[in-house]
Amino acid sequence: MPVNMAGCTTDCVETPISICFQKFGRFVGTYPWWFFISPLVISAVLGSGFYFLEDREANDIEDQFTPVNGPAKLERQFVQQNFPQNDSVFSNQRLYTDGVYASFIAVARSSNILTDAVFQELVTLDRKVKELNVSMGHEALTFEGLCARRYKKCTPNKILDIYKYYGNDLETTELTFPFFRFGFSYIFLGYSVGGVNIKSSVIKSAKAVRLFYFLKEDNRSRTDLWLNEFLKVFPSNLSLNFIKVTHSTSLSRQVEFEANTKDVIPLFSITYVIAIAFSILSCLRFDCVRNKVWVATFGVFSAGLAVLSSFGMMLHIGVPFVMTVANSPFLILGIGVDDMFILISCWQQTNVHDRVESRLSNTYKEAAISITITTFTDVLAFYIGLMTPFRSVRSFCLYTSTSILFCYIYSITFFGAFLVLNGRRENSNKHWLTCKEVPEECPVGQSKWYELCCVGGAYDPHTGTEVVQPMNHFFKKYYGPFLMKSWTKVFVIVLYCIYLIISIYGCFQIQEGIELRNLAADDSYVVKYYDNEKAYFSEYGPNIMVVIRREFPYWDEKYMSDLETCIEDFKNLSFIEKDIFTSWIKSYKYYGYHAKLNLSAEDVFKDNLGRFLRFYSDFKQDVNFTNNSIYASRFFVQTVNISTALDEMNMLNKLRETAQKCPVPLLVYHPAFIYHDQYAVIVSNTIQNIAVTTAVMLLISLLLIPNPLCSLWVTFSIASVIVGVTGFMALWDVHLDTISMIILVVCIGFSVDFSAHISYAFVSNKKPSANEKAVEALFNLGYPILQGAVSTILGVVVLSASKNYIFRTFFKIMFLVIFFGLLHGLTFIPVFLTFFEMCSGTPAKNKSGPEEQAMKNSHTNNIQAKAKDGELKENHTFPPDNHRTCQSQPCSAIWMTTDNNHHVQDNYMCVASTIPMFRVNSQTYEVRMYTPSDDAMLRVKQQSNLAIKIVLGNSNHIQDSNVPTLNGSDLSIL
């Protein structure tokens, strides 16, 4: 295959693929019904997989939105094995899960919640919870029977115990904060009383009180039934005068997340209606024959079949269906419609007088590489997304990549076949709606309405193609030339610099992680609970376990000195409260001091440890003391002022760094770390996916775009769009989380779509200068790209009305991707390509080949003609409009004068109607010509003065004096 490095072009891959698609297009055009019906049958068979949809749903938040095998999951496993929960001595501080609970946050309508009137309502609320029961068969499930117990009693809310003890005197009682001495123990109020106003550690007023009702975890089916009943009863059963109450349970987050799928179903149907309406409007023609209404409808239908087939196949295979996958159909619709517009555009540039199989063949030849590049880049981008440790991202990428493949297959089979069927109707000059034949010209005396509705079949007589649409003219006559002006290019460069500066600034403002409140709908009760929790109870964060994960000589002063140093390192962290520290070893030493025990001796230490742990049952849960060996133990540190995702990320990173630096083998754990683990991988994983995908995109571009330098521009466009989307999404209050990471992978594919279309059109057209190439590329593909972009935005715009963060985030980022991709494809890339003349593939002016030299010496008065619009048609003379293909028999090819004499009359040879005619005097030359029907090549080599006359159409229609002459001695078909 040819490689032209002087012109910076290579088509070693592009040309064979184009030829293959050209042959495939002819095959589809010959047997359209097979390719039209087969996808319908396949979709019906694969679509049966939706029967398994309910079984395949996998919306567990921890499983889908946290890293697979994340560090916190391994840490939890270690904690669970070494510190099993003691159901008889419940301690929420020592839970290795979130626990099973119901909760209220009561916010005072006045300035202070610590009043007798408020607490009377809180006591009433508490009584209603404890009276709540639900039937399970013949058994009544009550709170008393299900509650988590401590010393055989349900775990109490200490703040209510304090009120019951002090009664009306509570308002005058000096409640110290965060610890209050109640009886013989100190009660931590940091999680129970919020929005406090403190003076000298005494609460002067408070705004909120939080109550927890913990249940046992041994039988989740029973507790879940009771919690569901709790959610049904309390929203509608509260009549309170002094407080506003929000509620939540351990089930709420999951239940509300699963309910989000109901929000997207009606949006999906609206989207398809909008997509069909826009496609029809875009393809509407004021010509009752050339109208593309049905083509547009079946183009959208093709995308729908792709979703049905791909989703059905994935469900048959057993791939989990996560809620994020519900975004995929909106995306596939945009991709499918984009391919449709490209195919329609190339179809309209074929000769209307050709056979439909030839038209489809030429359509595929021109469009196949472009849509193949975009398809494979999109598919690879999503398959690379399978490398992510998040199962929700994996499912989305697997479903979406498979859907894109089906969309591509159905575009070149089902949709191509319909183009052929519609082309047959057009060739018969039949009405698009009634399918009755209509006249090509309006009869005399008929109205404009009659001409509009009952006359059709117009085409461009100079080119034989369909009439160019006004928007294509806009790109060629107005937008393209305007963009190529010198001062416009300067403005585009300045605009790009501004875009880049803002984008880079935004990249430094981005926040990581998904907030759990965002997994529920905006109007969900749990969102209000989370808002109150953040507003009033963020001062004291999670209580962190610090675990000594191996055997350790606690009696050895030297080793204990190392441990004490590590403990001080934890306490010195900015977010750790030094005075709140829970440690069994500290209490044991205090115990040994008063009991006059020498705990520096190993045997004394171990002999007395069992007695100490029996007396302090809470600490017994902190030490794995088995067979006279301490295999693991733990202590607790208290975090403060953890209110944002950034605070959570910094907390997790600093705690783990401190643990790793310690010479004692430590690990840190809290149940919330399961969700915080995303911070540790989200950035690195996103960068990895983007880097690998961009490299793969560059390779594909180098293979399929016949110009290495322009392939680099495509890669540049990818990087530029990613930077822009990342920066602007941060400024639009979108965090970098699992949802946005999915869309950033999509970003790569879509940024390739726009730039690849324009770049390929730029390097593949035959215009002599870079500016003309850019204008021609915009003329050919500017409008289809604009149509595809608008259709994609319309495909996701309804998601902006969603009440769910996931779907709104999808819309925001997709809007940025499409907008910036379109800006690059139609503005930045065309301008940047013109800066490198070598990208145009145009030979140097002083190196014209033999064909150009022969043309310069020909009689230009015999080979030039003016078109209707006044433009000069280079080296072409077109026959009058009434010259059609030979009437006696079809001219489907060029016939050799030596072998097909029955096709030659009076030295005239029949050629298809739109082949240009040349007269070249006796010069040494080589001429190559193509017929529009089968692209057979005609080569004429001149070695003598034998004149061969080539006629367009039937020889009886053209006078001899009007026919150009080619002088040559040999005529052959290659």
N, C-alpha and C positions, 0 to 999 in steps of 0.2 A: 504494500500500500504506500501511497506517496507521502513523503514528509518534506515539507517546505520550511526549512529553518530560516531562510532569508525573509520569508513572509511571516515567520513565527507561527506556523500552523502545522498541525499534524492530524491526520484523519484515519490513522491505522485502525482505530476501534469504531469511530463514528460512521465511516462509510459502510463497512459490512453490516452494521446494525440497521442503518437506513435501508440498505438493499433488502435485508430480511423482512423488515416491516413493510416495505413496498410490496414484496411478494405476498406477505400475509394479508395485507389490505386487499389485494386482488382476489385472494382466496375467500376472504370474508364477503367481498362484494359479489362473488360468484354464487355463494351459498348463504345468503343472508338469513333465511328462515331458520337454518340450523343454529346459527349463532344468536339469533333472537330468542328462540324457544328454550335452548339448553340452559342459559342462566336462570330462566324462570323456574325450570324443573329443579335445578340444583338448589336454588334459594328455598323452594318449598320443602325439599328433603332436609337441608341443613337447618332451616328455620324451626323444625320440630324440636330442636335442642332447647328452645325456650320453655318446653315442658319441665325442664330440670332447673329453671331459674331459681325457684325458691330454695331448692336443696343446695345450690351453688353459692348462695349469698354468704359473704364472709365480711361482716362489718365490725368485728371485734376491734376496738380502738387500739388496745395494746398490741394485738397481733399484727395489725395492718399499718399502724402509723408510728411504730417504734422500730429501731434497727433490729434486724434478725441477729440473734446471738450478741446483743449489745452487752457491754461490760456490766451494767446494772442487773441484767437478767442472770448473769453468772454469779454476781455478788448475792443476789436474792437466793439463789440456789444454795450457796454456802451458808447463808444465815438460816435458811429453813432447815438445813440438815443439822446444824450445830445448836440452834436455839429454838426448839419446837415450842409452840404456844401452849401455855397452861390455861385451859378453859376455866379452871376454878379460881384463878387469880388473873382476871383480865386486866391488861394494861395496853391502852391504845398507843402509848409511846413505843412499845416493843413489837408492834405489828410489822410483819414483813410484806403485807399487802395494804391496800387502802382501807380494808375492813368492810363490814356490812353494817350500814347505818341509815338512819333518817335524821334530818337536821333542820332546824329553824334558825333564821337570823331575824331578831326583832329589833326594829329601829324606832326610837321614840319620836313621836310627833312633836314633842316639846324639846327643850334643850338638854334634859337629863332623864335618863332611863331608870336611874336608881331611886325610884319613888314607890310608895306603897301601892298606888293605883295601878301602875304599870305591872308590878310583880303579881298583883292579883290576877291580871289577865294572863300573865305568863304561867301561873299555877293552874289556871283553868285550861290553858292550852296543853300543859303537861298532862293533866288528868285525861283529856280527850285522847291523847296519844296512847296512854296506858289502858284506856278502855276499848281501844280499837281491836276488833277481832274479825276474822274471815274464816269461812268454812272450807275444809279440805276433806271431802267425803263426809264421814260422820264426825270428824274431829274439828273442834273450834280452835283456830290458831290465835293466840293472844300475845301481847308484848311480854307479859310475865312468863309465858312458856318459852319464848324464843330469845329473850334478852341475854346478852353477854353478862356473866356473873363474876362478882368479886366477893369472896367469902360468903357464898350462897345467896347473895343479894344482887339484884339488877344494878349494873353500874350507874351510879347517880350523876345528876348534874349538880356539881358542888355549889354553884352560885344559887341554886334554888334551896339547897340545904342551908346555906348561910341566911337566906331570907326567912326560911321557916324558923330558924333559931332566933333571929333578932326581931322578926316581925315588923311592927310599925317603927321600931327604932333603927331600921336599916339606914334611913336618911341621915341620922346623926352618928352612925357608926363610922369610925375611921378605917376604911378599907385600904390597906396598903397594896401597892402594885409594883411588880407583877406577882409577888408572893404575899399571901395573907395567912397568918397563923390562926388556924381554926382547930381548937381542941389541942391534941398532942402532935399535930402535923401541920405542915405548910402546904397550902393549896396554890397551885399555879393558875392565875387568873388571865394570863396573856391570851389564851385561846377562847375564853368565855366572855370577857368584857372588852368592848372595842370603842374606839373614838374617845379615849379617856383624856380628861384634863387633870394633870397631876401637879401637886405642890408638896414638896418634901416627901415624895414617895406615897402620898395619900391622895386617893381619888376624890376630886372635888365634884366632878360630873362625868358622865359617860353617855355615849349616844346609842350604843347597840349592845345586845346580849345574844350569844349564840348557844344553842342547846343541841346536844348530840344524844341519839338513842341507838346504842350499839347492840347488834344481834350476834348470835353465835354463827360460826362459819361452817359448822359440821353438816348442815342440811340446807343447801342453797335453794332447792325447789320450794321448801316451806317458807324460808325467809323472803324469797322473791315474791311469793304470793302475798305475803303480808305487806311488803313494801309497795307493791302495785296497788293494793287497797288503800294504803296511806296516800298515794298520789291521787287516787280518785276522790277521796273524801275531803281532804283538807283545802284544796283551792276554792271549793264552793261552800265550805262549812266554817268560815271564819268571820265573826262579827266583832271587831275590836275597835275600841274608841281611842286608845292612847298609844297604840303601836301599829306599825306597818310590818307585816311579816312576809318574808320570802322563804321558800323551802327547797330542799333537794334531798336526794338519796344517793346511795352508792350505785344504784341502777340508772339514775337520771341521765347521766352523760351518754351512756350507751343507747338508752331508749330514744332520746332526742336525736342522736346522730342517725339512727336507723330511720327515724321519721322523715328525714330530709329527702329521701327518695320520692316521697309523695309530692314534694314541692316542684320537682323537675319534670314530672310526667306531662302536665298540661303545657309547660313551656316548650317541650319537644314538639308537640303537635302544632303549636303556634309557629315555631321556627320553620317547619316544613311548608306551611302555608305561605309564609313570607318569602322563603327561598323560591318556591314555584312562581309566585307572583313576580318577583324581581327577575327571574330567568326569562319568563314569558315577556315581560316588558322590555328586557334587553334584546331579545331576539325577535321582537315584533317588527314586521316590515309592512310598508304601505304598498304591498304587492301581494295579491291573493294567491299567487303561485309560489313565490319565493319566501313566503312567511314561514318562520321557524317556531311557531307556537308549540306544535307537537314535539319538535326536536328538543326544545327547552324542557318541556314537561317530562319527557322520557329521560332526559339527562339527570334531572333531580331524582326520578324514579330509579335510575341506575345506582345512584349513591345509596338510596334506601335499600335496594336489593343487596348491596355490598355489606351494609350493617346487619341485615337479616342473616345473610350467609355466614359472615365471620363470627358474629356473636353466637349463632346457633352451633357452629362447629366447635367453638371454644367451650360452650356449655356441654356439648356431647363429650368432649375430651375430659371435662372435669376441672377446667381452670376456674379458680374462685372468682366470683363476681363481686367486686368491691364498689362502694358507692362512687368512688372517683371515676369508675368506668362509665358512669352515666353521662360524663362530659364528652365522651368519645363521639357519639353520633353527631353532635353539633360540629365537631371538628371534621369528621368524614364528609359531612354535607358540603362544607366549604371546599375541601380538596376535590371532591367529585365534580362540583360545579365549575371549579377552576379548570380542570381538564376538559370539561365539556366546552367551555368558551374557546379554549385553544384549538380544539378539533373543529369547531364550527368556523372559526376564523380561517383555518387552513383549507377547509372544504370550500369556502366562499371564494378562495383564490384559485380554484381549479376551473378548467374550461367547462362551461355548461353543456357544450355539444359533445363532450366525450361520453363514453359509456360509463355507467355509474361505478362499475368495478375499477375502471381506470381512475376515476375521480377519487375514490377511496384509497386506491393505491398511492396516488400522489399526495393525498392528505396525510396518510401515515408516514410517507417518506419525509414530509416537512415537519410534522408534529411529533412523531414518535420519539425522537431523541430528546426533545424538550420535556415531554411528560415523563419519559423514562428517567431522566436525570432527577426530576423533582420527586418521583415516586421512590426511587431507590435511596435517595438521600433521606427522605422522610422515614422510610422503613428502617434503614440502618440506624438513624437517630433514635428511634424507639427501641430497636433491639439492643443497642448499646445501653439504653436506659435499664435493661434487665440486670445490669451489673450493680445496681443500687441495692443497699441492704434493707430497703423498705418494701414490704410485700404489696402495699397499696400502689406504689409506683410500678412494680413489676407487672401487676395485673393490668393496670392501665396501659402500659407499653405493649404488652402482649396482645390485648384486645385491639388496640388502635393500629398497631403495625399490621396485624392480620387483616383488619378492615381496609387499610390503605391498599394492600395487595389485591384484595377482592375488588376494590374500587377501580384499580388500574386494569385488572383483567376484564371487568365488565365494561369499562370505557372502550376498550379496543375490540370487544366482541359484541355485547348487547347494544351498546350505544352506536358503535360503528355499523352494525347491521341495520339499525333503525335509520341511520343516515342514508344507507343505500335504498331502503324501502321508501323513504321520503324523497330521495333523489329520483326514483322511478316515477313517482307522482309528478315531480317537477318536470321531468323530461316529457311526460305526456301532457304537460301544460294544464294540469287539473287543479281545481280550487282546493285550498288547504282544509276547508271545512266540509264542503259538499262532495268533494272528489269528482266533480263534473268538469269536463274540459271547457276552458274559457278562451276567448280570443286574445291574441298577443297585442293587438292594436284596438283602440277604442273606435267603434263604428261612429260615423258622422252623425251628429245630432244628439248624441247621448250626453247625459250630465256628468259632472265631475264625480258625483257619488257613484254613478254606474261604473265609471272608469276605476274608481277606488275599489269597489267591491266585486266587479265582474270582469276585469281585464287584468292580465298579469303575464309573467314570464319574461320580464325585462332583464337585460344583461348589458355589459359594456361591450359595444361592437368592436372596439379597438383591441381588447385583450381576450374577449370571450368569457371572462369571468363575471360573477354576479356584480351588481352595482355596488360600488364602495359606499360604506355607511358614513354618515356625516361625522361621527366621532373619529373614524380613521382619518378623514380629511383634516379634522381639527389637529390631530397629532402631526400630520405631515405638513400642512400649510401654515399652521400657527404655532403650536407648542414646540415642535421640533426645531424649526428655524430660530424661534425666540430663545430656546435653551442653548443654541450653538453660538449666539452672539458673544463677543469677547467680554463685554461688561456683565452679561448674565452669568458667564462662567465664574467671573470674579465674585459675584454675589453668592453663587452656589458654594464656592470655597469658604467664604466668610460664614455663610449659614451653617455649613458643616462644622466649622471650628466652634461656633457657638453651641451647636448640638453636642459636640464631643465634650466640651468643657462642662456643660450642665450634667451630662451623663456621668462623667468621672466623679464630679462632686456628689451626685446621688449615690454612686457605688460606695462611697465612704460613709453614707448615712444609713445604710441598710441594716435592718435588725433581723436576727435569726430566730427561728423556732415558731411553732404554732401554739397559740394560747388555747387551752382546753375549752374555754368559753366559746371559741369560734367554731367548735364542732357542732354546736346547736344553732337552731334558727334564732334570728334576732328577737322574735317575740316570745321565745321560750321562757318558762318560769325559771329554768336553771341559769339563764344568762343574768337575770336580775339577782339571783343568789350570788353568783360569782362577782357581780359588780359590788354588791354590799360587802362581800368578803374582802375584796381588794381595797375598798374604801375605809373599812373600819378594823380589819384584822390582819393587815399586812406588816404591822410592826414586828411581830414575832413570826418568823418563818418556820420551816420544818426542823424538827429535833433529830439531829444526825447521829447515826450509829457509827462509831469508830471501832473496828473489830481487829483484834490481834488474832491472826488466822493460823498460827502455828503454836506448838508447845513453847512455853516461854518461862524462864526461871524468875518468877515474881518475887522470890525471897532473896535473890541476889541483888545487893545494893548497886553494883556496877551496871548491871543490865537495867535495873529500875531507873537509874539515872538517865540512861538513854531514852527510856520511855517517857520520863517526866519532861525531858527536853522536847520531845515530839508533841506532848500534850500542850506545852507552852507555845509551841509553834502554831498549833490549832487555835489556841485562845488569842493569839496575837493577830489573827486574820481580822480584817476590818468589819466583816459581817458576823462575827462570832461574839456573843455576849459572855464575857469572862466569868461573871459571877454565877452563871447558870451552868452547872457541870454535874453530871450524874455518873458516879464511878463506884463500882463494887469494891475495888482494891483500896480506894481511899477510905471507905466505910469499914472495911475489914481491918485496916491498920488502926483506925480509931477504936474499933472493938478490941483489937489486940493490946493496944496501949492501956485501956481501962482494965482489961483482964490480965495484965502483966504477962503477956505472952511474947516469947522471942520469935517473932515471925521471920527473922533472918535465917533461921534453921529450916531446911526443907521439910524434915519430918514433922516439926511443930506446925509449920505452915499448912501442910496437907491434913494433918490429924484434926485440926480445929476448923478447917474450912467447911467441912460438911455440917458441923454444928451451927456455924454462922449462917450458912445458906438456908438451913431449916428455920432459923429464927427470922431471917429477912427473906420472905418468899419472893419478893420482886427481884432481888439480886440473884436468886436461884436461876432465873431465866436468862441471866447475863453470863453465866459461866458453864461451859461444857466440861464438867468435872466427872470423868468416867474412869473406873479402874485405877483410881488414885493418881490420875494424870489430868492436867488441864490442857485440853486440845485446842480450845479457843475461848476467848472472852471478849467482852465489849464494854465500852463506856459511851456516854452521850454528850454532845455539845449542842448548844442552842444558837440558831441563826437569827438574825434580825434584819429588818428592812429589805426583805426580798419581795419586790412587788412587780418587777418587769421581767420579760424574757431575757434581757441582757443581764439582769441581776442573777437570774437562775443559771445562765451559762457561766458567768464569772465564778459563782459559788461552786458549781460542780468542778470546774477546771482547777480552781485554787485548792479545793479539798483534796482532789486526787493528786495534785502535784505535791502537796504537803505530805500525804501518805507515802508517796513513792520516795521522797527524800529521806524519810525516817529509816534508820538502820533496823528498827523493829518491823517485821512483816505486818503491814496494816492494810486494811481496805475500809472504805467509807460507803455507807448505804442508807438510803431512805426510799420508800416506795415511789416517791415522785421522781427519783432518778431514772426510773424506767422510761419516763417521757422526756426527761432532760437529756437523755443520751443522744437525742437527735442533734443536739448542738455540737457534739463531738465529731459527727460525720457529715453533717449537712453541707458545710462549705467545701470540705475536701472532696466529698463525693460529687458535688455539683461541678467543681472545677475539673475533676477527673473525667466526668461524662462529657463536658463541653470540649475539653482538649482532645479526647479520643475521637469524638464525633466530628470535630472540625478537621482533624487529620484525615479521617475517612472521606469527608466531603471533598477535601482537596484532591485526594486520589481519584475519586469518581469524576470530578470536574476535569482533571488532567486527561482522563481516558476518553471522556465523551464530548468535551468541548474542544474542537480542533484548533486550539491556540493556548499554549502553556501560560503566557502572561495574563491572558484574560481569565484563565482558571484561578490564578492568584488573586485577581480582582474579586472573583466570586468568594474566595476564602476571606479576603479582606472585608467583604460585605457581611459575611457571617459574624466575624469578630465585632464589627462596628455595630450591627444590630443587637448583638448580645449585650454589649456595653450599654447601649442606649436603653434597652428594655430593663436591664438590671438597675440602672441609675434612676430612671423615671418611675419604676414601680416602687422604689424606696420613697420617692417624693410623693407618691400616690398612696402612701400608708399601706403598702403590701410587704409582708415580711418574707424572708427567705426560709421557706419551710418545705415540707414534702409536696404540698400542692404546687407552689411556685416552681419547685425544682422540676416537676413534670413539664410545666409549660415552658421552662427555659430549654428543655430538650426539644420541645415542639418548635421553639424559636429558631433553632438551628435549621430544621427542615424547611420552615416557611421562608427564612431569609435566603436560603438557597433557591427556592421556587422563583422568587421575583428576579434575583440577580442572574440566575442561570438562563431564564427565558430571554432576557434582554441581551446577555453576553453571547448566547448562542446565535440569536438573530443578528447581532452585530458582526460576528466573525464569518457568518455563513452567507451574507448577501454580497453582491458583486459590485457595489458602488465603489468608485475609485478613491475617494478621500474618507478620512475618519469621520468628519462632520456629516457627510452624506450617509455614511454607514449608520451613524447614530440616529439620524432622522428616519432612515428606512426601517431600522429596528423598531423605533417607536411607532412608525406607521403600521407595521405588520402586527406587533404584539402589544403595543401600548394599551389599546382599548380592551383586548381580552384580559390583560393583567389587571387593569382597573376593574373590570367586571368581576374577576375572580376575587379581588380584594374586598370589594363592596359586598359580594355575596357571602364571603366568609365572615365579615363583620356582622352582616344581617343574621348569619347563622348563630352567632353567639350573643347578639345584642339583647335578646330577651332574658339572658341570664343576669343582666344588670338589675332586673326587677326581682331577682330571687331574694328570699329572706335569709339565705344561707351564705356564710362566708366563703365556703369552698367554691360555689358556683360564681359568686361575684368576683372572686379572685381570678377564676378562669377567664371571665369576661375581660377584666382589667388588663391582664397580661396579654391575652390574645389580641385585644385592641391595640396595645402597644406594638406587638409583634407585626401585625398586619400594617399598621400605619407607618412604622419605621421601615418595614420591608418594602412597602410601596414607595416611600420617599426615596429609598436607595435605588429601587428598580427603575423608577421613572425620572429621577432627578440626579442623584449623586453618581451612580454608575455610568449612565450615558455620557455625562460630562467628563468623568475621570478617564473613561476609555479613549476619549479623543486626545488626551494628553500624550498618548503613546502611538505614534503613527504606525509603528511596526505591528501593533495589534490588529490593524485593519487588514493586514495580509496583502496590501497593495504593492506591486512591484515598483521599482524605481523608474522614474520618468524616462531615463535614457536606456532602459533595458526592455523595450517593447519586443515581443516575440514576432514570429513570422506572420501570425494571423493579423496582429495589429498593423504591421508594416504593409501587408497586402491591402488592408482596408484603407490605409492612408492614400494608396496609389489608385484606388478605384474611382469610378465616376460617381461622385457624391450626388449629382443631380438625379441619378437613377435609383438611389437607395435611401433617400431621406423623404420623410413625409411629416406633415403637421397633424397632430391629433386635434380633436374637437376643442380641448381646453387650451390649445396653443402650445403645449409642451412638445419639444422635439423628440421624436422616437429614433433612437440611435440605430443606424444601419438597418432599418426595417421599412418595408413598404407593405401596407396592409391592403388587401383587396376590398372592393366595395362591400357594403353591408349585406347585399343580397347573395354574396358568394358563400355557399354552404358546402358541406362535404358532398362528394360525388353522389348524384342522385341515382345513377344506374346500379351501383353497388357500393357498399360501405368501404371507406378508406381506413381500414384499421391498422395499416402498417405501411412502410415504404417498400416498394417492390423493386427488385433488381432488374435492370434492363436486359440482362443476359438470360435470366431464368424465368421471368414472368412476362413474356412478350404479349400474352393475352390481356394484360393490364395496361399496355402502352399503346397509345394511338397517336400516329404522326409525330413520333419522337417526344410526346408529352407523357409525363408520369404523374399519377394521382397521389397527392400527399394530403394529410389532414389540413383542415381549413385555416388554422391559425399559424402555420409555419411561415416565418418571414421569407421574402424572396430577395435574392442577391444577383447582381451582375458583376463579375470580376474579370478583368481582361487577362491576357496571357501573362501571368506572373507565377512564380513558384510559391505554392501555398498549400496549406492543409485546412479544410473546413470541416467542422463537426456540427451536426444538427440533430435535434431530438424531436420525435413526434410526441404529441400530448397523449396518445393512446397507449403506446407500449414502450416509449422511450428507446426504441431501436435507434442505433446511431448510424448516421449516414456519413461516410467519409469519401471525399472526392480528392484525388491526387492528380494534379495537372502536369502532364509531361508532353502533351501535344495540343493542337488547336481544335480537337473534337468538341463540338458544342452540344451540350445536353440541356434540354429545356425542361424545367421543373415547374409544374402548374399546381396551384392550389385549387382543390375541388375538381369539378367536372370540366374537361377540356372544352366542351361545347359552350361554356359560359364565359370564356375568356379569350379575347382576341390575341393572335400571335404577337402583334406589335407591343402588347403590354407585358409580355412575359420576360422576366430577367433571364439571363443565360449564364450557366456555369461552364467554363471551358475545362475539360479534363479528359483523361483517357481511361480512367478506371473508376467504377462505381461499385461499392460493396457495402454490405450491412455487417456491422461488427457486433 
